């Protein structure tokens, strides 16, 4: 089994996670993404997470950390993430540079480790980044990582995190740049009842589907929201948000999206 990070949850009967995704931090502090100050909106979301009555045991950041790869953007992202009162684990999205993420985000409670044992659960973070395209793919080495991790999971329940959606969400422009080989992913996951859920980013909107006993969740961005069910890009005026997850020892996942109204 690949090396894993071990975290002791605050409550041995449940694991509390927060998923943040798609902050799109810009290298120029004065720049905007479709008119939105992404640094400010991430700050509002981080403040809301820190105000939760039950603090999370870990935070999963599932891609598009920056809008364009820039060391300064990753440094500004890290300043915000260091405010969180839990360890943070980061994945690359299609807007990212994985090498830059590894170089700039592996300190001060922020990590790019992709295998986390916490309570009776194993969290597996899959890298779907590929160069030169906004779509995602799981290459053979990543599928091998997944298979090896599941083989070594023992009695643990499993939650999978990735950036690109493995199912269509009903927006043709976004579905065209999802995960290119979902059949390879589900060929592994469908044979493993220990896998109870899959979470992802990329789509900038809330999504939920139950598939063969597994909960599938897409999560809003911490910045700009995309309107569901559209043929082309259309901005939604909903505020930024995050996903709150409670993983129970019996394998049940409770989840809700929390929105963070802007002042």
N, C-alpha and C positions, 0 to 999 in steps of 0.2 A: 504494500500500500504506500502511495506517495506520502511524504512528510506532511504532518498536519499540525495546526495550531490548536491548542486545547484551552477552552474557556469554561470557567465554572459559572453557571447561571446564578442569579440572585435567589431564585426560587427553584428548588430541585424538581418541582412538579411541572414546570413549564419554562419555555425559553421565549424571551421577548426580543423581537428584532424590529428594526426600522429599515426600510428600503428607501434610499434617496436615489434619484436618477436624472440624467440629462441636464446638469446645471449650465453647460455651455459657457463657462467662464471665458471672457475675452482678454486678450493680451493687453489691450489699451483700456485703462480704467474708464475712459470717457466714451468708449464705443458702446453700441447697443445692438441687440439681436431682435430684429423686427420691432424696434422701439423700446425694448425692455432692458433695464439695467439688471443683468443676470447675477452680478455680484450681490446687489441689494436683495433680490428675491431669494437667493440662497440664504442670505443672512436671516431673513424673516422665517424661513423654514427651519433653519438650525435653532433659532430661538424657540420656535414652537416645539421642536423635539426635546429641547432641554427643559421645557415646561411640563412635559408629560408627568402625570402623577406616578406612573411606574416607569423608571428609566430603562431604556433598552440595554440588553446584555451585549449587543453588537449592532453596528450599522453597516449595511451593504450598499455600496455606491456602484450602480450597474451601468456605467458607461456614459459616453459623450461628456466627459468631465470638463473639457474645454471645447471652444468652438473651432479653433484652429490651433494646432500644436505650437506652443510657445512656452519657454521656461518660466517667463513671468506670470503667465496665466496659471500654470500649475502651482507656482508659489503662492499666488493669491487664493487659489482654491484651498491649498493646505492651511492658510491662515483661518479660513472659515471652518474647515473640518476639525482643526485642533480645539475649537470651542466645544465640540461635542463631548459628552461625558461617558463615552463608550469607545471601545476600539472600532476603527473603521477599516473596511476591506474594499479595495477598489478594483474594478474591471475596466478594460478599455472598450470604448465604443468606436464607431466608424469615424468620428471626428478626431480621435486621439492618435497619439504616437506611443505605442506600448513601451518602447525603450525609454522614452522621456518620462513616462509614468513610473517605471521601475526606478529610474535614477532620482526622481524628485519627491516621490511619495512613500518612501519606506523609512519613516522615522516619526517620532513624537505621536505614537499611537495610531499611525496610518500605515497600512500594509497592502501589498499586492499578493499576499499569500492566498491560495485558492482552495484550501481544504481546512475546514474548521470543525472540530468536534466540540459540541456544547450541549451539556445535559445528555439526554438520550438521543440527540440528533447529530447528523453529519451534514454540513453545508458544503456543497460542491459548486464552485464558481467556474464556469466554462468560458473560454476565450473564443469568441466568434469573429474577431477582427481579421480582416484581410486587406491587403494594400490595394489602392486604386479603385475602390468601389464603396458605395454606401451599404451594400448588402453584406450579410454575414455568412460564414461557413465554418463547419467543424471539420478540420482536416483529420487524417488518420491518427496523428499523434495525440490530438485532443480527445478523440473517441477512445483511444487506448487509455489515456489518463482517466476518463470517466469510467471505463470498464474496470480498471485496476482499483479505483477508489471505491466503487460499489462492491467489488469482490472482498475488499478489506473492511467493509462497514460493520460486519458482525451483526448485532441485534439492533443497531441504530436505525431510527427513521431518517429519511433523507429529504432535503430540500435542495433543488437545483436552481442556480441563478445564472443568467446570461444576459447579453445586451439585446440581441435580435430576437424578435418573436418567432417561435417555432410553428405558429398557426396563423392563418389569415385573420385579420381583424375587421374586414369589411370596408376598408379604404383602399381602392386599387393603387393609388400612387404610393402608399406606404407598404402595401402587400408586395409590391414589386421589388422592395429592398429589405425583405425580411431574411430569415435564415434560408439559405439555398438548398440545404440538404436535411430538412426536418425528418425525413424518413430514416436516416441513419441514427438520429438521436432517439426517435421513438422505438426503433428496433431494439435498442438497449433498454430504454426505460420501461417499455411495456412488459418486458420480461422480469421486471424487478418490482415486486409489490412494496418493498421498503420505501420506494420513492413516493412521497405523498403530495409534493407540490413543485411547481416551476414558476419562477418570477423573472420578469424581464423589464427592460426600459424601451428606449428608441421611439415609442409610438406617441409619447407626450399626451396620454389620455388613459382613463380608467378602463380596464377590460377584465372580464372574468368568464371562464369556461371550465366546466367539469368534464374531464375526458378519462374514461376508463379508470375511474376511482382516484384520479389525481386532480388537484386544484391548479388551474393555470391562471396567472395574474399578470396583467400589464399595468403599469403604474404611471401616473402623471409626472410631468417634469417639475423641477423646482423653478423653472422659468416660464417660457412660452408654452401654451397648451394648443394642441391640434384638434380641430373639430372632427368628431367621429363621422364615419359613413360618407366621406367625400371622395370625389374622383381626383381632385387636385388639392394642393396645399391650401388650407383655410385655417385661419387662427380662431381659436375658441377664446371667449372672454372669461372663462373660469379662472380663478386664482391658482397659484402654484400649490403643490401638495406633496404628500409622501404616503407611503404604505406602512401601516402598523400591523405586525404579525405576532400572534401568540401560537407557539408550537407546543402541543400537549404531549405528555408521555405516551398516550394511547394512539398517537399518530394524527389526531385531529388538528387541523389548522384553522384558527380564527383570524380573519383579516378584515381590515377596513381602510379606506382611503381617508386621510384627513387633509382638508383644504386649509390654506393659510391666507386669509384675506389681507390685502395690502392696504396700508393706511393712505 
